[in-house]
């Protein structure tokens, strides 16, 4: 039965490959705090939001304005809580290509950075794709310095 005429859109099954392909299409997008537009600008959250729009459709939630030091000020897991409303929480050790990782830059502070895995976390040379202040979106190795800062992991709902 077709979804045509019902107002709904039939989407193909969501694959890890589709998520990674969508994320890689953002490579080179300049860092712009609070932005979420491919080739124009994004921050780490904007990258995940943009990938969501490409693979899932309309964003379920638009974040309120936030300052660069929001995590230090709030001391609450705002990013984790928002991710948990729309993504499926998993053990970070089980993360695979297309999954979202949340990082804390300091011990005892909330997670405030996010990236998308482009390989399995246990691959011989795991990689992430992210937007980081002063740098365009890029794909980089998940080096030990990043790995030790992982706090949470999530996958997109419905991913195969």
C-alpha positions in Angstrom: 0.0 0.0 0.0 1.4 3.4 -1.0 1.8 6.3 1.4 0.9 8.6 -1.4 -2.1 10.8 -0.5 -1.8 10.1 3.2 0.6 13.0 3.9 3.3 10.6 5.1 6.5 9.8 3.3 7.8 6.3 2.8 11.5 6.2 3.6 13.9 3.4 2.7 15.4 1.6 5.8 18.0 3.6 7.6 21.5 2.1 7.3 24.7 3.0 9.0 26.2 3.6 5.6 23.6 6.2 4.8 24.3 8.0 8.0 28.0 8.0 7.4 27.6 9.1 3.8 25.3 12.0 4.9 27.8 13.0 7.6 30.8 13.0 5.2 28.9 15.3 2.9 29.4 18.0 5.7 33.2 17.8 5.6 34.6 21.2 5.1 31.6 23.1 6.5 33.1 25.9 8.6 32.6 26.0 12.3 29.9 28.5 13.3 28.5 28.4 16.9 24.8 27.4 17.0 24.5 27.0 13.2 23.3 23.8 11.4 23.6 24.5 7.6 25.8 22.3 5.4 28.6 24.3 3.6 27.5 27.5 5.4 28.4 26.7 9.0 27.7 24.4 12.0 29.0 23.5 15.4 29.1 19.9 16.7 25.4 19.8 17.6 24.5 21.5 14.3 26.3 18.7 12.5 24.3 16.0 14.2 21.1 18.0 13.6 21.9 18.4 9.9 22.6 14.7 9.5 19.3 14.0 11.3 17.5 16.1 8.8 19.1 14.3 5.9 18.4 10.8 7.1 15.4 11.2 9.3 13.5 14.2 8.1 12.3 17.2 10.2 14.1 17.8 13.5 12.0 16.7 16.4 13.4 19.6 18.6 15.3 22.8 18.0 17.7 23.6 20.8 17.4 26.9 22.6 20.2 29.5 22.3 23.3 28.3 24.2 26.6 29.9 25.0 30.0 28.2 24.5 30.3 27.7 28.2 26.8 26.3 28.8 28.0 23.0 30.2 30.3 24.6 32.7 27.5 26.9 33.9 24.7 24.5 34.1 26.5 21.4 35.4 23.6 19.3 34.1 23.7 16.7 31.3 21.6 18.8 28.9 23.2 17.3 25.8 22.8 13.7 27.1 19.2 14.4 28.0 18.4 15.9 24.6 20.0 13.0 22.8 18.1 10.5 25.0 14.8 12.1 23.9 15.4 11.3 20.2 18.3 8.7 19.9 18.7 5.3 21.5 21.3 5.0 24.3 23.9 2.3 24.0 27.1 1.3 25.7 29.9 3.3 24.2 31.9 0.1 23.8 29.2 -1.2 21.4 29.2 1.9 19.2 29.4 1.4 15.5 29.5 3.5 12.3 26.8 6.1 12.3 26.4 6.2 16.0 26.7 9.5 18.0 29.3 9.9 20.8 29.1 12.6 23.5 32.3 13.8 25.1 33.1 15.7 28.3 36.2 17.9 28.1 36.9 17.8 31.9 36.2 15.3 34.7 33.1 16.0 36.7 31.7 18.3 34.0 28.8 17.4 31.7 29.3 16.2 28.2 29.4 19.2 25.8 30.8 17.9 22.5 29.4 15.4 20.1 30.7 13.5 17.1 29.6 10.8 14.7 31.5 7.5 14.4 32.4 6.6 10.8 33.8 3.2 11.8 33.0 0.8 14.6 34.6 1.9 17.9 36.5 -1.3 18.1 37.9 -1.1 14.5 41.7 -1.2 14.2 41.7 2.5 13.4 38.4 4.0 14.6 37.4 7.4 13.2 35.0 10.2 14.1 33.5 13.1 12.2 32.9 16.3 14.1 32.9 20.1 14.1 35.3 21.7 16.5 35.8 25.4 17.3 38.1 27.1 14.8 38.1 24.1 12.4 35.8 23.0 9.6 33.9 19.7 9.9 36.5 17.0 9.5 37.0 13.2 9.9 39.8 12.3 12.3 41.2 9.3 14.1 39.5 8.5 17.5 42.8 8.9 19.3 43.2 8.0 23.0 42.8 11.6 24.1 39.3 11.6 22.5 38.4 8.1 23.5 39.0 8.7 27.2 36.5 11.6 27.1 33.6 9.6 25.8 30.7 9.7 28.2 27.7 8.5 26.3 26.8 6.8 23.0 23.6 6.7 21.0 22.3 5.3 17.7 19.6 6.7 15.4 16.2 5.1 15.9 15.4 2.5 13.3 19.0 2.1 12.1 19.8 -1.4 10.6 
